[in-house]
Amino acid sequence: MEVVAVRRCAVRSVVVAGLLVLGVSGVSGVSGMSGEAAAVARSGPGPGPGPGPGPEADVAYHGRVSLSQGRLRVWVVPQNEGPAALPNATLRVRLSAELADRQELAQGCARAGLREVVCETGALPLHGRGRHIGLLLELKEPVPEVVVRIDTWWNGGASDRDLSNNQHAVLALDTGDSYAF
């Protein structure tokens, strides 16, 4: 089974033996993600951002979210405070409301469930930023508020001792106002 990061593909998630398995209907191959991120997408999430073997990097996310009439805008800038550079990482955006069936996602992003999207960050140089990630997500139904959780899904094989700057929960009200994190 392969996972595809393309626009307009249907992705379903199933938990099997404690592992998240992503299934894609109607599309084959992997596009839009770099080789390492695509390989991880095929195999599922790695050990996560906690301590482990490999380099150490402090990944952080900053950005803003806004909700207006069933449309959620998410803008994220990933950065790395080191001490090692990362060739890539994967950001996860989880919502308290279901996404509409069809989504047009930014390149390097894929739907990972009914309420979840993952995006590759691109290279994260030491004391530098990755690519800016902009998402316009359609919700299945308009809601008065949505909780947006942003964290690291895959960390490029590095350990990250400070998770406080890459795990965010933001409450966005349906006002069109922008909420920063």
Disulfide bonds with the S-S distance in Angstrom:
Cys109-Cys119 2.04
